[in-house]
Amino acid sequence: MITAEVQADTPQIAADREELIIGAQAGRLDDVMRRVIGSGMLAPGSQQILILDDVLQMAGALGPDVFVRQMRILQRRPDQQGT
């Protein structure tokens, strides 16, 4: 699972993002987003499915091109630990 960090991507994390990019470009953005979010990212509770559905709708509305741009930015971000 990919997490938000202040460190630059390791080669493995960058490669994992590449798999997500390929999936999104192949028309599987919904599946990719489910993988990114994972079962542990959302707090447990009765609203979890509704929130997941909202996130998937937002991702779908933005489309795979936005997802790919965001992943590319994360792959190339500099280390921010000293900031």
N, C-alpha and C positions, 0 to 999 in steps of 0.2 A: 504494500500500500504506500502511496506517495503522501508525504506530509509536508505542510508548510514550514519552512525553516529559513533561517538567515544565512545558512551556508549555501555555497554554490552546489549544484548537482554533482554527485559523484558520477563516474562513467556508467555505473549500473542504473542509477536513478534516471539518467538521461536516456539510456536504452529502454527502460520501462516506459518512459514517456513516449518514445518513438512508437512502441507497440500501440499505445493509446491513440496516437495521431493516425496511424495506419487504419485502425478500427473506425475512427470517426470519419476519415476520408472514404472509407468503404461503405458508408451508410449505416453504421452501427453505433451512432452517437448515444442512443438510449442505453445500449448495453455497456458502452464505455463509461458513461456517467454513473451507472449502477456500480461498476467496478471501482471507479474513483471514490465514490461516496462510501462504499462498503457498508457492512452491517454495523460497524462500531462508531461511525462518524456522527450519527444522529442520536440524540438522547432517547432513551426508551420512553415509551408512553403511548397513549391512545392517538396522538397526533402524528406519530412517526410516518405512517404511510401517506397521510395527506401532505406532509412537508416534503417527503421524497417525490411525490407526484408533482408538487409545485416546482421543485428544483428541476425535474426532468422537463417540465413544460417550458421553463425559462431557458434551459439549455437548447431545447428544440427550436424555440423562437429565435435565439441568437444564431444557431446553426453551427455546422462543423468548422467553418472558416474561422470563426471567433475562437472556438476551442483550440484549433491548431495554433493560432497566433499566441494564445495564452500559454500553451505548452512550450512553444519555441522560446518565448520570453523567459519562462522558468528554467529551461535547459541552459540558457545563456547568461543567466543573472550572475553577477559577481558576488563573492563572499561579502556579507554585510556584518559579520560578527564585531568588527571594530567600530561600527557606526553608532 
